[in-house]
């Protein structure tokens, strides 16, 4: 857990803003898992696994972030469109 403190702190800061503004977002954990799985599979299948180079690691990580951002944006759009509390 100690090697993941930065990631947890960043997520906690973002969730604090959401909660303070009166919202709650339970999809954060599932988006983290989705991103982690996508990055892991991408590195294994596309990047070459243990011998993956820096470029493959960066591109797979960016793909994970972009996918999570896209899913989060779609989720937010649906929540805003249907005025889900």
Backbone as numpy.savetxt, mean C-alpha at the origin, in Angstrom:
# Nx Ny Nz CAx CAy CAz Cx Cy Cz
9.82 -7.01 14.16 9.00 -5.83 14.16 9.86 -4.57 14.16
11.03 -4.65 14.77 11.88 -3.47 14.89 12.32 -2.93 13.53
12.44 -3.81 12.54 12.86 -3.35 11.22 11.71 -2.75 10.41
10.52 -2.72 10.96 9.37 -2.17 10.25 8.82 -0.93 10.94
9.59 -0.35 11.85 9.09 0.79 12.62 8.76 1.98 11.72
9.59 2.25 10.73 9.34 3.40 9.85 8.02 3.24 9.11
7.77 2.07 8.57 6.52 1.84 7.83 5.31 1.98 8.74
5.39 1.43 9.92 4.28 1.51 10.87 4.05 2.96 11.29
5.13 3.71 11.51 5.00 5.11 11.92 4.35 5.95 10.83
4.72 5.74 9.59 4.12 6.48 8.48 2.64 6.17 8.38
2.29 4.90 8.47 0.87 4.52 8.41 0.09 5.08 9.60
0.70 5.06 10.78 0.02 5.58 11.96 -0.24 7.08 11.82
0.71 7.81 11.25 0.51 9.24 11.03 -0.65 9.50 10.08
-0.70 8.76 9.00 -1.80 8.92 8.04 -3.14 8.55 8.63
-3.18 7.46 9.38 -4.44 7.03 9.99 -4.90 8.01 11.07
-3.94 8.65 11.75 -4.30 9.65 12.76 -5.06 10.81 12.13
-4.59 11.26 10.97 -5.27 12.35 10.26 -6.68 11.93 9.87
-6.83 10.71 9.38 -8.15 10.22 8.97 -9.09 10.16 10.17
-8.61 9.64 11.29 -9.47 9.50 12.46 -9.82 10.86 13.06
-8.87 11.78 13.11 -9.12 13.11 13.67 -10.17 13.86 12.85
-10.18 13.66 11.56 -11.15 14.36 10.71 -12.52 13.70 10.72
-12.68 12.64 11.52 -13.99 12.04 11.69 -14.24 10.83 10.81
-13.26 10.38 10.09 -13.43 9.22 9.24 -12.75 8.00 9.83
-12.96 6.89 9.23 -12.27 5.66 9.60 -12.07 4.86 8.33
-10.90 4.31 8.19 -10.60 3.58 6.96 -9.98 2.24 7.32
-10.76 1.19 7.18 -10.28 -0.15 7.53 -9.59 -0.85 6.37
-9.54 -0.21 5.22 -8.95 -0.87 4.06 -7.43 -0.74 4.00
-6.84 0.02 4.92 -5.39 0.25 4.88 -4.62 -1.06 5.02
-5.02 -1.88 5.95 -4.33 -3.16 6.16 -4.39 -4.07 4.94
-5.54 -4.11 4.30 -5.66 -4.95 3.10 -4.87 -4.39 1.94
-4.77 -3.07 1.83 -3.96 -2.46 0.78 -2.47 -2.71 1.01
-2.04 -2.71 2.26 -0.65 -3.04 2.57 -0.36 -4.48 2.16
-1.27 -5.38 2.50 -1.08 -6.78 2.13 -1.07 -6.97 0.61
-1.97 -6.29 -0.09 -2.01 -6.38 -1.54 -0.70 -5.90 -2.16
-0.22 -4.78 -1.67 1.04 -4.23 -2.18 2.20 -5.17 -1.90
2.26 -5.71 -0.69 3.35 -6.62 -0.32 3.35 -7.87 -1.19
2.17 -8.42 -1.44 2.08 -9.62 -2.27 2.48 -9.31 -3.71
2.00 -8.19 -4.24 2.34 -7.82 -5.62 3.85 -7.61 -5.77
4.45 -6.91 -4.83 5.90 -6.65 -4.90 6.67 -7.97 -4.81
6.27 -8.82 -3.88 6.96 -10.10 -3.70 6.86 -10.98 -4.94
5.67 -11.11 -5.49 5.48 -11.92 -6.69 6.23 -11.30 -7.88
6.18 -9.99 -7.99 6.89 -9.32 -9.07 8.39 -9.55 -9.00
8.95 -9.42 -7.80 10.38 -9.65 -7.65 10.73 -11.11 -7.96
9.90 -12.03 -7.52 10.18 -13.45 -7.77 10.02 -13.82 -9.24
8.93 -13.37 -9.86 8.63 -13.80 -11.23 9.31 -12.96 -12.30
9.36 -11.66 -12.11 9.89 -10.76 -13.13 11.35 -10.40 -12.86
11.65 -10.14 -11.59 12.98 -9.67 -11.24 14.04 -10.73 -11.14
13.67 -11.98 -11.04 14.66 -13.04 -10.95 14.88 -13.57 -9.55
14.00 -13.26 -8.64 14.08 -13.82 -7.29 15.28 -13.30 -6.51
16.04 -14.22 -5.91 17.17 -13.81 -5.06 18.25 -13.03 -5.82
18.32 -13.21 -7.11 19.35 -12.51 -7.90 18.80 -11.24 -8.55
17.69 -10.74 -8.06 17.06 -9.54 -8.64 17.97 -8.33 -8.45
18.05 -7.54 -9.50 18.86 -6.33 -9.46 18.12 -5.16 -8.85
18.82 -4.08 -8.67 18.24 -2.89 -8.06 17.08 -2.34 -8.89
17.24 -2.33 -10.19 16.17 -1.80 -11.06 14.89 -2.61 -10.91
15.01 -3.93 -10.86 13.83 -4.78 -10.70 13.16 -4.53 -9.35
13.96 -4.36 -8.31 13.39 -4.09 -6.98 12.64 -2.76 -6.96
13.23 -1.75 -7.56 12.60 -0.42 -7.58 11.32 -0.45 -8.42
11.39 -1.07 -9.60 10.20 -1.10 -10.47 9.06 -1.90 -9.85
9.37 -3.03 -9.23 8.33 -3.83 -8.58 7.74 -3.08 -7.39
8.57 -2.37 -6.64 8.07 -1.58 -5.51 7.16 -0.46 -6.00
7.56 0.21 -7.06 6.71 1.27 -7.63 5.39 0.71 -8.13
5.43 -0.47 -8.73 4.20 -1.10 -9.20 3.27 -1.39 -8.02
3.81 -1.85 -6.91 3.00 -2.11 -5.72 2.38 -0.84 -5.17
3.16 0.23 -5.11 2.66 1.51 -4.61 1.57 2.05 -5.54
1.81 1.98 -6.85 0.83 2.49 -7.81 -0.47 1.70 -7.77
-0.37 0.37 -7.64 -1.59 -0.44 -7.56 -2.38 -0.09 -6.30
-1.68 0.02 -5.17 -2.37 0.36 -3.92 -3.00 1.75 -3.99
-2.29 2.70 -4.60 -2.84 4.05 -4.75 -4.07 4.04 -5.64
-4.04 3.26 -6.70 -5.18 3.17 -7.61 -6.39 2.55 -6.92
-6.17 1.47 -6.19 -7.28 0.83 -5.47 -7.82 1.77 -4.39
-6.93 2.47 -3.68 -7.36 3.41 -2.67 -8.16 4.57 -3.26
-7.71 5.05 -4.42 -8.43 6.12 -5.11 -9.82 5.66 -5.54
-9.90 4.45 -6.08 -11.20 3.91 -6.48 -12.11 3.74 -5.28
-11.56 3.25 -4.18 -12.34 3.08 -2.97 -12.84 4.42 -2.45
-11.96 5.42 -2.46 -12.37 6.76 -2.03 -13.43 7.36 -2.93
-13.31 7.12 -4.22 -14.30 7.65 -5.18 -15.67 7.02 -4.94
-15.70 5.72 -4.67 -16.97 5.05 -4.41 -17.58 5.57 -3.11
-16.74 5.74 -2.09 -17.23 6.25 -0.79 -17.78 7.66 -0.96
-17.08 8.50 -1.73 -17.55 9.87 -1.93 -18.80 9.92 -2.79
-18.86 9.09 -3.82 -20.01 9.10 -4.73 -21.29 8.65 -4.05
-21.19 7.65 -3.19 -22.38 7.11 -2.52 -22.56 7.65 -1.11
-21.70 8.62 -0.74 -21.77 9.28 0.57 -21.81 8.27 1.72
-20.91 7.30 1.65 -20.79 6.30 2.73 -20.13 6.97 3.92
-20.74 6.84 5.11 -20.15 7.52 6.29 -18.86 6.90 6.73
